[in-house]
Amino acid sequence: DQLAASKPNLASVRVIGPSWQKTQNASTGYDLKVFKITNSATDAALPNKPTLVLFGSIHAREYAPAELVTRFAEGLVNGYGTDAEATWLLDNFAFQLVLNANPDGRKKAEAGSSWRKNVNNSNGGSCSASSFGTDLNRNFPYHWNTVSGGSSGNQCAETYRGPTPTSDPETQALMRLVAGTRGSNGVYTGGIFPDRRSDDVSTPAPEDYQGVFIDIHSAADLVLWSWGDTVNPAPNRNALQTFGRRMAYFNGYRPQQSNELYGTDGTTDDTMYGLLGVPGYTIELGGSFFESCSSFTGTTLPNNLKTLRYVARALWAPYTLPSGPDTTAVSLSASSVPAGTPVTVTANVNDSLFNQSNGTEAVQNIASARAYIDTPPWASGAVAIALSASDGSFNSSNENVTGSISTSGLAAGVHTVYVQGTGSASYPVLRSVLTAFGDKVGFAPTLEESLRQLVSDDSSSSTSPGTTTPPSGDTSQSGASSSDASTQLSQAVSDAAQAMRDADAAMSKGDWTAYGEAQTRLHDALTRAEAAQAALGTSSSATPNSGTPTPTPSPSPSATSGAQSGS
C-alpha cells in the first residue's frame, strides 16, 4: 500500500474479493488484493500489455513465496528510471501480483500452526482444531477430482479439495481476476488473460499467446508445468519444457512435468493453462516452509529474482522466445555523450543457459545479434543495428557482441538500447510449421514434398544487410560427401514426415506413450536434417522481421542499457 501511494503512476492495489472468514464476519476476515505494477503513462499506446501473474503463498505455511513476490515488485518499481531493465519492463508490460493468496490461513500459521489450507470449517467432518479447511490449490475447476491421490474428499485431509470446484471465496476471487467469468458458450471473458484454448487435453494454445502465469510455492526446489493429473504430455509440452528449463537455469531447481512430483488435480497452473492457454507454471522454492532469513536472502531471493526477470523479458512471446538465446548483459562505452557522438555497445548473447538435469535441451550457435534504440525489437518501426561477434565470427553458443550506435538526431535525454540475439538452428521453425501441418496429415502424399520445400525455402533465405552468416559446416569433419549429405537430408525429411503421421495417429487414439515416442523420432529426424543441411553448405541465418519475434532464427528476450544523448 505504501509503495502504491508513493508511486501511483507505477503501482496500484485493488481488492479482488473476501477471504472465507470475511464472508462469515467482516470484522475478523481479510480482503484478497492484487498489486498491479506498470507504467500507466504508456497504457494508451499499449492497451493490451502482456502480463505476468504471480500468486504467492496460497498454502499458508509457505512464507517465502509472499516475500519473494513482494521484493520482485519492489525491485521493479524502485528501479524505474535508474535500472534500465526495470524501466523497459514497466513501460512495455504489466505485472499483477497476489502477494498472499490465503490471508486467513497465513494468520493461523503466524500463530504457530503448520497451516496449509484456508479456514473454511463449514464442510462437515469431525476435524480437529488443526485440520479443517479447504486446500485452495485443489479447489480450482480444471480437472478437479480427476486422479486417484491427486486430492482428497476427506474434509480433514491436507489436500481436501472442497465439496465442488471453485467452492471457496478465495478460489472464486482468483479465478475472476485471472480468467474472468465463463459464458454459456464455455468461453471465459473479463479476466487478465484471454481464453484462447479449447478445454480438451490435446489442442495446443496458439504460439503467439502473450503473458505467463506462475503460482509460487515452497519448498521442493522445482519448476513444474502441466499436466499434474496424468503422465501424458500437454499439447504445448515442447515449448513449456524449453521455457521451464530456462527458468530452472537461474534458480538451480529441477525442471519437470508436474505429475513427476506426485499426481495433483484442481490446481492453479493446470487450470490457467488448461482453460485459457496461458503458459502456466508452479515454482517450488527451496529451503523450508518457514525459511530462515539468511537462507532466503542468501540463496532463494537472488536466484529466483533472476528467474522472474527472465520470465518478464519473455512475456511478449513465451512459447517461442525461450527457444532462442538470452541476452545476459549489455553495456555502453559512455553513459552520457554530446549528440552526434557514437557510442559503442557490448553485450553477451548465450544459448546454453538451460538446466539440463532432467533431460537435454538442444543448444545452438549464435547466428547474429542486433541493437535497437528506444523501440523493442517486436514493435512496429523498430530499426535493427547489426552487431558483430567480438572474436570475429559467430561460431559458438556463447558470444560477446559489439557495435557502434550513432546518436545523431537523438533528442537530449535518456534513451534505451535493446540487444537481441538469434540462434542458428533451423529446427524451431520447422517444428512450428510441422505442428501446423499436423492437422493435415491426411494429405500424406504431399507432406514430404512440403517438408522438402521448407528446407529449400529455409536454405535459400536471404540475409539482411549487416547480418553475419554462420559457417555452413565442414564436410571433411562430417565425413560425408555432398551426395551423401543430400541422401541423408532426403531420408531425414522422410523420417520426419512418418513421425508426424505416427504422432497424429497416436494422438487421435489417445496413445500417449506412442505419441511421445513419435515426438522423439521427429526431433531426431529434424536434428539430422539440420546436420545434413549444414554439410551441404546451405544453412542460412535468415533475419526475422523487426515487427514480430519469430522462432527461427530464435530471438532472445532482450536485455537493455540506458544511455544519455546530449550534454
C-alpha positions in Angstrom: 0.0 0.0 0.0 2.8 2.4 0.8 4.6 1.7 -2.5 1.4 2.3 -4.4 0.7 5.5 -2.5 4.2 6.9 -3.2 4.3 5.9 -6.9 0.8 5.9 -8.1 1.9 6.1 -11.8 3.6 2.8 -11.4 1.7 0.8 -8.8 -1.8 0.3 -7.6 -3.7 -2.0 -5.1 -7.1 -3.4 -5.7 -9.4 -5.6 -3.6 -10.5 -8.7 -5.6 -12.7 -10.4 -3.1 -13.1 -11.6 0.5 -11.4 -14.4 2.4 -13.7 -17.2 3.7 -13.5 -15.7 7.2 -14.6 -12.3 6.0 -17.7 -13.8 4.4 -18.6 -15.0 7.8 -17.6 -12.0 9.9 -16.4 -8.8 8.1 -14.5 -7.7 11.2 -12.3 -10.8 11.5 -11.6 -11.7 7.9 -9.4 -10.2 5.2 -9.5 -8.9 1.7 -7.6 -10.6 -1.1 -5.7 -7.9 -3.0 -3.8 -7.7 -6.3 -0.8 -5.4 -6.6 -0.6 -4.2 -10.2 2.6 -2.6 -11.4 3.2 -1.0 -14.8 3.9 2.5 -16.2 0.4 3.8 -16.6 1.7 6.6 -18.9 2.2 4.0 -21.6 -1.2 2.3 -21.3 -2.8 4.4 -24.0 -0.1 3.5 -26.5 0.0 -0.2 -25.3 -3.6 -1.0 -24.2 -3.0 -4.8 -24.1 0.3 -5.2 -22.4 1.5 -8.8 -22.0 1.1 -9.6 -18.3 2.9 -11.7 -15.7 0.5 -13.0 -13.0 2.1 -14.3 -9.8 0.3 -16.0 -6.9 2.2 -16.2 -3.6 1.6 -18.4 -0.5 -1.7 -20.0 -1.5 -0.6 -22.6 1.1 -0.4 -20.6 4.3 2.7 -22.1 5.9 4.8 -21.4 2.8 6.2 -18.0 3.9 8.9 -17.4 1.3 6.7 -17.0 -1.8 4.9 -14.0 -0.5 8.2 -12.3 0.4 9.7 -13.2 -3.0 6.8 -11.7 -4.9 6.9 -8.6 -2.8 10.6 -8.0 -3.3 10.3 -8.7 -7.1 7.7 -5.9 -7.2 9.8 -3.5 -5.1 12.8 -4.1 -7.3 10.9 -3.1 -10.5 9.1 -0.1 -9.0 12.0 1.3 -7.1 14.3 0.7 -10.1 12.2 2.5 -12.5 14.2 5.3 -14.1 17.6 4.1 -12.9 17.6 0.4 -13.7 17.3 0.1 -17.5 15.7 -3.3 -17.4 13.2 -2.4 -14.7 12.3 0.7 -16.7 11.6 -1.0 -20.1 9.8 -3.9 -18.4 7.3 -1.5 -16.7 7.0 0.6 -19.9 6.1 -2.4 -22.0 4.4 -5.0 -19.7 2.1 -5.3 -16.7 2.5 -7.4 -13.6 -0.5 -8.5 -11.5 0.7 -9.9 -8.2 -1.3 -11.6 -5.5 1.2 -11.4 -2.7 -0.7 -13.6 -0.3 -3.5 -15.7 -1.8 -4.6 -17.2 1.6 -4.6 -14.4 4.2 -6.8 -16.3 6.7 -4.5 -19.3 6.6 -1.5 -17.1 6.9 -2.8 -15.7 10.2 -3.2 -19.3 11.5 0.4 -20.0 10.5 1.7 -16.9 12.2 0.1 -18.1 15.4 2.4 -21.1 15.3 0.5 -23.7 13.4 1.8 -25.6 10.3 -1.3 -24.5 8.5 -1.8 -25.2 4.7 -5.4 -24.7 3.9 -7.9 -21.8 4.3 -10.1 -21.7 7.4 -13.4 -22.9 6.0 -14.9 -25.1 8.7 -18.4 -25.4 7.2 -17.9 -28.6 5.2 -18.7 -31.1 7.9 -16.4 -33.9 9.1 -15.1 -34.4 12.6 -12.0 -32.3 12.1 -9.7 -31.2 14.9 -8.9 -27.6 15.5 -5.8 -28.0 13.4 -7.2 -29.9 10.4 -10.2 -28.1 8.9 -10.3 -26.0 5.8 -10.0 -26.4 2.0 -6.8 -26.8 0.1 -7.2 -23.9 -2.3 -4.7 -25.5 -4.7 -7.0 -28.4 -5.2 -10.2 -26.3 -5.5 -9.6 -24.9 -9.0 -12.0 -26.1 -11.7 -9.9 -27.7 -14.4 -9.7 -31.4 -13.9 -11.0 -31.2 -10.4 -11.1 -34.6 -8.7 -9.8 -36.5 -11.7 -6.9 -38.6 -10.5 -6.5 -41.0 -7.5 -4.4 -39.4 -4.8 -4.5 -36.0 -6.6 -6.7 -34.6 -3.8 -8.9 -35.8 -1.0 -12.6 -35.9 -0.3 -11.8 -36.1 3.4 -12.6 -32.7 5.0 -9.8 -33.1 7.5 -7.1 -34.1 5.0 -4.4 -31.5 4.0 -5.4 -31.9 0.3 -9.2 -31.6 0.8 -10.5 -30.3 -2.5 -13.8 -28.8 -1.2 -17.3 -30.1 -2.0 -17.3 -28.7 -5.5 -14.9 -27.0 -7.9 -14.3 -23.3 -7.0 -16.4 -23.7 -3.9 -14.5 -21.3 -1.8 -14.4 -17.5 -2.0 -10.6 -17.2 -2.3 -10.7 -19.5 -5.4 -13.6 -17.6 -6.8 -11.8 -14.3 -6.5 -8.6 -15.6 -8.0 -10.5 -17.1 -11.0 -12.3 -13.9 -11.6 -9.1 -12.0 -11.6 -7.2 -14.2 -14.0 -9.8 -15.9 -16.2 -12.9 -13.7 -15.7 -16.4 -15.3 -16.0 -17.3 -18.3 -18.0 -20.1 -17.7 -20.5 -22.9 -20.0 -21.7 -20.6 -20.9 -24.7 -17.9 -22.1 -22.3 -15.5 -19.2 -23.0 -14.1 -17.1 -20.2 -14.1 -13.3 -20.6 -13.2 -10.4 -18.4 -10.0 -11.7 -16.8 -6.4 -10.7 -17.3 -5.8 -13.5 -19.9 -7.9 -14.2 -22.9 -9.4 -17.7 -23.4 -7.6 -19.0 -26.5 -7.5 -22.7 -26.0 -10.1 -25.5 -26.2 -10.7 -27.1 -22.8 -9.7 -30.6 -24.1 -6.3 -32.2 -23.4 -5.0 -32.3 -27.0 -5.5 -28.8 -28.5 -2.4 -26.6 -28.2 -2.5 -23.0 -27.3 -1.5 -20.7 -30.1 2.2 -20.0 -30.3 1.6 -16.2 -30.3 -0.1 -16.3 -26.8 1.3 -13.5 -24.6 1.8 -13.4 -20.9 2.6 -16.0 -18.2 1.0 -17.4 -15.1 3.1 -18.7 -12.1 2.0 -20.0 -8.7 4.9 -19.8 -6.3 5.2 -22.4 -3.5 7.9 -23.9 -1.3 9.9 -26.0 -0.6 10.8 -28.7 -3.1 13.3 -26.9 -5.5 11.3 -27.5 -8.6 10.0 -25.8 -11.8 6.7 -27.5 -12.8 4.5 -27.4 -15.8 1.3 -29.2 -17.0 -0.1 -31.7 -16.6 -0.4 -32.6 -12.9 -3.0 -35.3 -13.2 -1.5 -37.5 -15.9 1.8 -38.6 -17.3 0.5 -37.6 -20.8 2.3 -34.5 -22.2 0.5 -31.2 -22.5 -0.1 -30.2 -26.1 2.4 -27.4 -25.8 4.8 -29.7 -24.0 7.9 -28.8 -26.0 7.5 -25.1 -25.5 6.6 -25.4 -21.8 9.6 -27.7 -21.2 12.0 -25.4 -23.0 10.8 -22.3 -21.0 10.8 -24.3 -17.8 14.4 -25.4 -18.4 15.4 -21.8 -19.0 13.8 -20.7 -15.7 15.4 -23.5 -13.8 18.9 -22.5 -15.0 18.7 -19.3 -12.9 17.3 -20.8 -9.7 19.0 -24.2 -10.0 15.8 -26.2 -9.4 14.8 -29.4 -11.2 12.6 -28.7 -14.2 9.8 -31.4 -14.8 6.2 -32.0 -15.7 4.1 -31.6 -12.6 2.9 -35.2 -12.3 6.6 -36.3 -11.8 6.4 -34.9 -8.3 3.0 -36.6 -7.5 -0.4 -36.6 -9.0 -2.5 -33.4 -8.5 -5.9 -32.2 -9.6 -7.8 -28.9 -9.4 -4.6 -26.9 -9.3 -3.9 -23.3 -10.4 -1.3 -24.0 -13.1 -3.3 -26.7 -14.9 -6.4 -24.5 -14.7 -4.9 -21.4 -16.2 -3.2 -23.3 -19.0 -6.0 -25.8 -19.5 -8.9 -23.3 -19.6 -7.1 -20.3 -21.2 -3.9 -21.5 -22.9 -1.6 -19.2 -21.0 1.8 -20.8 -20.2 1.2 -21.9 -16.6 3.9 -22.9 -14.1 4.5 -23.7 -10.4 7.8 -22.8 -8.9 8.6 -24.7 -5.7 11.2 -22.6 -3.9 14.0 -24.2 -1.9 14.7 -24.0 1.8 11.7 -24.9 4.0 8.1 -23.8 4.7 9.3 -21.4 7.5 12.6 -20.5 5.8 15.3 -18.6 7.7 16.1 -15.1 6.7 19.7 -15.9 6.0 18.7 -18.8 3.7 16.1 -16.7 1.9 18.2 -13.6 1.4 21.4 -15.5 0.6 20.0 -18.0 -2.0 16.3 -18.2 -2.6 15.7 -14.5 -3.2 18.6 -13.7 -5.6 18.3 -16.8 -7.6 14.6 -16.5 -8.1 14.7 -12.8 -8.8 16.9 -13.8 -11.8 14.3 -16.4 -12.8 11.4 -13.9 -12.6 13.3 -11.2 -14.5 14.0 -13.8 -17.3 10.3 -14.6 -17.4 9.5 -10.9 -17.6 11.8 -10.5 -20.6 10.0 -13.3 -22.4 6.4 -12.1 -21.9 5.9 -10.9 -25.5 6.2 -14.4 -26.9 6.6 -17.0 -24.1 6.0 -20.0 -26.3 8.8 -19.0 -28.8 11.3 -16.6 -27.3 12.8 -19.2 -24.9 13.8 -21.3 -27.9 16.4 -18.6 -28.7 19.4 -17.3 -26.8 19.3 -15.0 -23.9 21.0 -11.6 -23.8 22.7 -11.7 -20.4 24.4 -8.4 -20.2 24.5 -5.0 -22.1 26.9 -2.1 -21.5 27.8 1.1 -23.2 31.2 2.9 -23.7 29.7 6.0 -22.1 26.6 6.8 -20.1 26.4 10.4 -21.5 27.7 11.9 -24.7 27.2 15.0 -26.8 24.6 14.5 -29.5 26.2 13.1 -32.6 29.0 11.2 -30.8 28.9 7.5 -31.5 28.5 5.0 -28.6 29.9 1.5 -28.6 27.5 -1.2 -27.2 28.8 -4.5 -26.0 26.7 -7.5 -24.9 26.7 -11.2 -24.2 24.3 -13.5 -26.0 24.2 -17.1 -24.7 22.0 -20.0 -25.9 23.4 -22.6 -23.4 21.5 -21.3 -20.3 19.3 -24.4 -19.7 19.0 -26.6 -16.7 19.9 -30.0 -18.2 19.4 -32.0 -15.0 16.2 -33.7 -16.3 16.6 -34.4 -20.0 18.6 -32.5 -22.6 17.7 -29.3 -24.4 19.4 -28.7 -27.7 21.9 -25.8 -27.7 22.5 -23.8 -30.9 25.2 -21.5 -32.1 24.5 -17.7 -32.1 23.8 -16.6 -35.7 23.5 -12.8 -35.3 22.8 -10.0 -32.8 21.2 -6.6 -33.2 20.7 -3.5 -31.2 17.6 -1.2 -31.3 17.2 2.3 -29.9 14.1 3.2 -27.8 11.8 0.7 -29.7 11.8 -3.0 -28.7 12.6 -5.5 -31.5 9.0 -6.7 -31.9 7.4 -3.2 -32.2 6.4 -1.6 -35.4 9.0 0.7 -36.7 11.9 -1.0 -34.9 15.2 -0.4 -36.7 17.9 -3.0 -36.3 21.6 -2.1 -35.9 23.7 -5.1 -36.8 26.3 -6.1 -34.1 29.4 -8.2 -34.7 30.9 -11.1 -32.8 33.8 -9.7 -30.7 36.1 -12.6 -31.8 35.3 -12.1 -35.5 32.8 -14.8 -36.2 29.5 -16.2 -34.9 30.6 -19.8 -34.2 29.7 -20.5 -30.6 26.6 -20.8 -28.4 28.0 -18.1 -26.2 29.1 -14.9 -28.0 30.2 -11.5 -26.9 29.0 -8.9 -29.4 29.7 -5.3 -30.1 28.8 -2.5 -32.5 28.7 1.3 -32.9 25.5 3.3 -32.3 25.0 6.7 -33.8 23.5 9.3 -31.6 22.9 11.8 -34.4 19.3 13.0 -34.5 18.5 11.8 -31.0 16.9 14.3 -28.6 18.7 15.2 -25.4 17.7 12.9 -22.6 17.7 9.2 -21.7 17.4 6.6 -24.4 17.0 2.8 -24.1 19.2 0.4 -26.1 17.9 -3.1 -26.6 20.0 -6.1 -27.7 18.6 -9.3 -29.2 20.4 -12.3 -30.4 19.3 -15.0 -32.8 20.2 -18.7 -33.0 21.4 -20.7 -36.0 19.4 -23.9 -35.6 16.6 -24.3 -38.1 14.5 -26.9 -36.2 12.4 -24.5 -34.1 10.8 -23.0 -37.3 10.4 -26.5 -38.8 8.8 -27.7 -35.5 6.4 -24.7 -35.7 5.4 -25.4 -39.3 5.3 -29.1 -38.7 2.7 -28.5 -36.0 0.6 -26.6 -38.5 0.9 -29.5 -41.0 0.0 -32.0 -38.3 -3.7 -31.3 -38.7 -3.5 -32.1 -42.4 -1.8 -35.5 -42.0 -4.4 -37.0 -44.3 -2.5 -35.2 -47.1 0.4 -37.5 -46.5 1.4 -37.9 -50.2 2.3 -34.2 -50.3 3.7 -33.8 -46.8 7.2 -34.9 -47.6 7.4 -32.6 -50.6 6.1 -29.8 -48.4 8.9 -30.5 -45.9 11.5 -30.6 -48.6 10.2 -27.2 -49.8 10.5 -25.9 -46.3 14.2 -27.0 -46.3 14.7 -25.4 -49.7 13.0 -22.2 -48.6 15.0 -22.0 -45.4 18.3 -22.6 -47.1 17.7 -20.0 -49.8 16.5 -17.2 -47.5 18.5 -14.0 -48.0 20.5 -12.4 -45.2 19.7 -8.8 -44.3 22.4 -6.3 -44.8 24.8 -6.2 -41.8 24.0 -9.7 -40.5 26.6 -12.4 -40.4 26.1 -15.8 -42.0 27.3 -18.6 -39.8 29.8 -21.2 -41.1 28.0 -23.7 -43.3 29.6 -26.8 -41.9 32.8 -28.7 -42.6 32.2 -31.8 -44.8 35.6 -33.1 -44.0 34.7 -33.2 -40.4 31.4 -34.9 -41.0 32.9 -37.4 -43.3 30.0 -37.0 -45.7 30.2 -36.1 -49.4 27.7 -33.7 -50.9 25.9 -36.7 -52.4 25.9 -38.5 -49.0 24.5 -35.4 -47.3 21.8 -35.0 -49.9 20.7 -38.6 -49.3 20.8 -38.1 -45.6 18.7 -34.9 -45.9 16.1 -36.8 -48.0 15.9 -39.6 -45.5 15.7 -37.3 -42.6 12.8 -35.4 -44.2 11.0 -38.7 -45.0 11.5 -39.9 -41.4 10.2 -36.6 -40.0 7.1 -36.9 -42.2 6.5 -40.5 -41.0 7.0 -39.5 -37.3 4.4 -36.8 -37.8 1.9 -39.2 -39.2 2.5 -41.6 -36.3 2.2 -38.8 -33.7 -1.1 -37.7 -35.2 -2.4 -41.3 -35.2 -1.3 -41.8 -31.6 -3.0 -38.5 -30.6 -6.3 -39.5 -32.2 -6.2 -42.8 -30.3 -5.1 -41.2 -27.0 -2.0 -43.4 -27.0 0.3 -41.0 -25.3 3.2 -43.5 -25.0 3.3 -43.9 -28.8 2.8 -40.1 -29.2 5.9 -39.4 -27.0 7.9 -41.9 -29.0 6.9 -40.3 -32.3 7.8 -36.9 -31.0 11.2 -38.2 -30.0 11.7 -39.6 -33.5 10.5 -36.4 -35.1 13.0 -34.3 -33.1 15.8 -36.8 -34.1 14.8 -36.5 -37.7 14.8 -32.7 -37.7 18.2 -32.7 -36.0 19.6 -35.0 -38.7 18.0 -32.8 -41.4 19.7 -29.7 -39.9 23.1 -31.5 -39.8 22.7 -32.6 -43.4 21.8 -29.0 -44.4 25.0 -27.8 -42.7 27.0 -30.4 -44.6 25.6 -29.3 -47.9 26.6 -25.7 -47.0 23.0 -24.4 -47.3 22.3 -23.3 -43.8 21.2 -19.6 -43.6 20.8 -17.0 -40.9 17.6 -15.6 -42.2 16.7 -12.4 -40.4 13.4 -12.2 -38.6 11.4 -9.1 -39.4 11.6 -6.2 -37.0 7.9 -6.3 -36.0 7.3 -9.7 -34.6 9.6 -12.2 -32.9 10.0 -15.4 -35.0 11.1 -18.7 -33.7 13.9 -19.1 -36.2 16.4 -17.6 -36.1 15.3 -17.7 -32.5 15.2 -14.3 -30.9 16.3 -13.8 -27.3 14.5 -11.9 -24.6 16.1 -8.5 -24.8 18.5 -7.0 -22.3 18.7 -3.3 -22.1 21.0 -0.5 -21.1 20.3 3.2 -20.6 22.3 6.0 -22.1 22.0 9.8 -22.3 22.4 11.8 -25.5 23.0 15.5 -25.1 25.0 17.5 -22.6 
